[in-house]
Amino acid sequence: MEFSLFLNFLGFFFTATILVIAFLYLYSIVTPYDDYSLIFKESNIAAALGFSGAIIGVSIPLYSALENSVSYFDFAIWGVIAIIIQLAYAFIVTRISGKYSFNDKINEGVVSVGILMAFLSICIGLLNAGSMSY
């Protein structure tokens, strides 16, 4: 195995990891509730499920970008686009108010809403990934 191939692997892998970390930070800003406080201080299972689904949801299109990109720059651009799409989804869904308020239900710890949030995030991630598999 050539050393340059290993360096390429490291470049793509660490960039993908940095993109996931950036997503985690931005996701906590985009959602109106404090994900980290709900998860780590209040042991809110609904928030943990929704957040976990968001992580999987963004990882799917990042994988697709890694798999389908023709260059490092191409991957980086599609990775950022994937994150923007996932964040836009989270922003919109968590702003729904009234009877179907994800914000209120996640704060209350309603596990079924956390599961729904997780699966919607995964669904958007799959659609996101499929859309970039040119």
N, C-alpha and C positions, 0 to 999 in steps of 0.2 A: 504494500500500500504506500502510495506516495504521501509524503508529509504535507504537501500542499492540499491534498484532499481532506486531511484531518483538520487543517487550518480552516478550510471552507466550512466543514461541519461545525467547528467551534463558532465561527462567525454567524452562521445561520441560527445555531442553537441559542447562543447568548443573545442575539437580537430578538429572537422569538420570546425568550425568557424576559427580557427587558420590556417587550411589548405587553406581555401578560402582567407584569408588575405595574406598568403604567396604567393598564386597564383597571387593575384592582384599586389603584389610587383614584382614578377619575370616576370609576363607578361609585365609590363612596361619596364623591362630591355631587354626582348627578342625582342620586337617590335622595329624597327629602329626609329620610331617617338616617340615623347614625349606625351603619351596618356593624362596624367594629364594636361599638358599645353594646348593641343589642346581642351580638354573638358572644363576645368575650366577657362582658360584665353581667349581662342579664340571662345568658344561656338561652336565648330566644331561638328555638328550633326552626320556626318559620323563616326568620331572617337568614339563618345558616343554610337552609335548603335553597332559598332564593339566590343567595350569594354563590353557593356551590354551582347551581345551574348556570349562573352568569359566567362563571369560570369555564365550565364545559362549553357553554354557548360561544364564547370568544375563541376557545382553543380549536374548535372545529374549523372555522374559516381560516385561522392561522395555519392549521395543518394543510388546508387546501391551497393556501398561498405558497407554502413551502413546497408542496408537491407539484404545483403547476407553473411556478414562476420560472422565467428564463434567465434571470440574473438576481444577484443580491439586491440591487436597487429596485427591481420589479417586485421582489418579495416585500421589501420594506414599504413600498407604496401600498401594495394590496393589504399588508398587515395593518397599516394605519387606517385604511378604508374600512377594514373589518371591524376595528375598534370603534370607529365613528358610528357605524351602523348599529352595533350592539349598544352603544351608549345612548344613541337616539331612541332606540326601542325602550330602554330602561327609563329614560327621561319621560317619554310619553306615557308609558303604562303606569308609572308611579304618580302621575299627575291626575289620573282619573279620580274623580271625587264622587261622593254619594254612596249609594248602596254597594257599589263594586270597587271601593277604594282600596287599592293594594297598600297604600301608605298606612291607612288606619289598621287594616287587618294584619299587616306584618308587625306593626308596633304592638298590637294586641297579642301577637304570638299564635295566630290562627294557622295551624300547620297545613291545612288543606290549601290555603292561599299561597303559602311558601312553596308547596309542591307545584301548584299551578304556575307560579312565577318561574320556578326552575325549568319546567317543561316548556314554557313559552320562550324562555331564553335559549334553550337548546334548539327549539324549532326555528327560531330566527337565525341561530348560528348555522343550522343545516341549510336553510334557504340562502343565507349569506354565502356559504361555501359553494353551494351548487351554482350560484350566480357567477362565481369567479372561476369556475372550471372551464375556461374557454378552451 
